[in-house]
C-alpha cells in the first residue's frame, strides 16, 4: 500500500479538474489539492525538519488547511495529533505531553492558546500563515509504512484521563472502503463535513471515503444550522452526516422548510444513538435517514443501516460493515442468543493499533484481535443490532440491570420532551437508582409528575427514574454527545451541598 496521500496524487492525474475541497474561503481541484499537499509536506520536511514518526499537533477550526495537514502527515509518514479546540489549556497540555508532540500547527483563532501552551512545554509552534507555501522546497520521498502510527486521536475521557487511540493509514484505508461499499459512495457524491476534524468522526465520516471516491468535500469552519442549510442547497450536497444535536438543530432552523434538499441522498447519524422521534420526523418528511455506529478505536465505522431498511428498522444501527466481524458476549465471553443483551466485540482491519504508551490498557481492550467496545447491544433474529448503552453506564438497582437508553427511548416518546438523559446515582437501599434530566420544549408546561406517570405505564417499576429533573439545557462534549459524567458530577455535588 502506497499510503492514503496516493489517492490524491492519482486523482490529480485521473480527474485533475474535478472539485475536491470547498471551504468558507476557497475551492481546490484534485490537481490543486495534490500540489498543495506536496508543497506543504516539502516545507515541513525541509524548513521545519519534520520526519517520519514525528508527532505533529493540529489545533484548528475545520478548513481545507486542516485536511491538507492530514494528507501531508501521510505523505511524510509522520503522526497527526488532532486536538480539541474546546479544551482548556490545562487539558491540552496533558495531551501534548502524553503524545510526545514536537510541533503544533494552529490557525489564527487558536494562536493565543498555542502561545500559552508554548510557555508550559517545549515544541515548535507554527501557524498556517507562517508556513510559506510559496517556497519551492523539493519533497524528498519518504518510505511509507502503512501499519505505522498515523493519527493519535484522543478519546473523550469521560471515565478518566483521555487515552490516545493510535490509528494507522491502513486503518483509515479500510474505513474508507467500508463506508464506500456500505453507502454506495461514488465520485458523484458531495458531502458537508459538519463534525469537527479533530474528531475521528469528522475525518472518517465521510471526508476520507469521499476523497477516495473522487467526490467533493465541503468544509464549513464551524457548524451553524443556517449556513449548513445554505451550503446544502448551494453546493447540491448528497450526504449530510451528523450527530443527533446537529440533525435536531437543522430541523429546528427557520430555513429548513424553504431549503431545497432534492440533491440529498440521505441524512446519516452517528456518534450517539438518535432518538427515534427525530429519525421518524425526517422519514415522514420523505427524507432518507440512516443510523450507524462507530468508535474512535475502530476508525470509526462498525455498523451501517442500509437504505432499504431505514423505515422498517428505525432505531437500529444496522449490520456490520463489509470487512468487520462482531460478537455479542456475556460476562464469561460466551456469545448470547438473539434478543439477549451482551457486550459488543469488534475485529477487523479498522481496529486501532494500540492506546499510545498504555500497553496494559491496550492488552485489556484488545484480546486475540477482538476489541471490547464497552457497549451493550442486542441483535434481533435478522441480525440487526440495537444499542442499549455503555457497560459502565449500566445501572444496577436492587440486583436488576437497567440500561439508560431503554428508559430514554420511552421518555422521548412524549412530544413535549426535547432532550433526555438518564444516569445512575447511589441509593442507600437499592445500591443505585436511575434519575432523569429532561429538557422540555419551550411551548409546554409538562410536569415531572406526568413524566413519571407515563414511564410507570411503559416500564417495569424498578426502571422508572426516582427523580425527573427538568433543566434548561444538557451539557455536551465537542461532538455533541450528552456529557453524562458532568451530569452525574452536578447531581452528586448538588446533593452533597444540601
C-alpha positions, 0 to 999 in steps of 0.5 A: 500500500502506497499510503492514503496521500496516493489517492490524491496524487492519482486523482490529480492525474485521473480527474485533475479538474474535478472539485475536491475541497470547498471551504468558507474561503476557497475551492481546490481541484484534485490537481490543486489539492495534490500540489498543495499537499506536496508543497506543504509536506516539502516545507515541513520536511525541509524548513521545519525538519519534520520526519517520519514518526514525528508527532505533529499537533493540529489545533484548528477550526475545520478548513481545507488547511486542516485536511491538507495537514492530514494528507501531508502527515501521510505523505511524510509518514509522520503522526497527526495529533488532532486536538480539541479546540474546546479544551482548556489549556490545562487539558491540552497540555496533558495531551501534548505531553502524553503524545510526545508532540514536537510541533503544533500547527494552529490557525489564527483563532487558536494562536493565543492558546498555542502561545500559552501552551508554548510557555508550559512545554517545549515544541515548535509552534507554527501557524498556517500563515507562517508556513510559506507555501510559496517556497519551492522546497523539493519533497524528498520521498519518504518510505511509507509504512502503512501499519505505522502510527498515523493519527493519535486521536484522543478519546473523550475521557469521560471515565478518566484521563483521555487515552490516545487511540493510535490509528494507522493509514491502513486503518483509515484505508479500510474505513474508507472502503467500508463506508464506500461499499456500505453507502454506495459512495461514488465520485458523484457524491458531495458531502458537508463535513459538519463534525469537527476534524479533530474528531475521528468522526469528522475525518472518517465520516465521510471526508476520507471515503469521499476523497477516495471516491473522487467526490467533493468535500465541503468544509464549513469552519464551524457548524451553524444550522443556517449556513449548513442549510445554505451550503446544502442547497448551494453546493447540491450536497448528497450526504449530510452526516451528523450527530443527533444535536446537529440533525435536531438543530437543522430541523429546528432552523427557520430555513429548513422548510424553504431549503431545497434538499432534492440533491440529498441522498440521505441524512446519516447519524452517528456518534450517539444513538438518535432518538427515534422521534427525530429519525421518524420526523425526517422519514415522514418528511420523505427524507432518507435517514440512516443510523450507524455506529462507530468508535474512535478505536475502530476508525470509526465505522462498525455498523451501517443501516442500509437504505432499504431498511431505514423505515422498517428498522428505525432505531437500529444501527444496522449490520456490520460493515463489509470487512468487520466481524462482531460478537455479542458476549456475556460476562464469561465471553460466551456469545448470547442468543438473539434478543439477549443483551451482551457486550459488543466485540469488534475485529477487523482491519479498522481496529486501532493499533494500540492506546499510545504508551498504555500497553496494559490498557491496550492488552485489556481492550484488545484480546486475540484481535477482538476489541471490547467496545464497552457497549451493550447491544442486542441483535434481533433474529435478522441480525440487526443490532440495537444499542442499549448503552455503555457497560459502565453506564449500566445501572444496577438497582436492587440486583436488576440491570437497567440500561439508560437508553431503554428508559430514554427511548420511552421518555422521548416518546412524549412530544413535549420532551426535547432532550433526555438523559438518564444516569445512575446515582447511589441509593442507600437501599437499592445500591443505585437508582436511575434519575432523569434530566429532561429538557422540555420544549419551550411551548409546554408546561409538562410536569415531572409528575406526568413524566413519571406517570407515563414511564410507570405505564411503559416500564417495569417499576424498578426502571422508572427514574426516582427523580425527573429533573427538568433543566434548561439545557444538557451539557455536551462534549465537542461532538455533541454527545450528552456529557453524562459524567458532568451530569452525574458530577452536578447531581452528586455535588448538588446533593452533597451541598444540601 
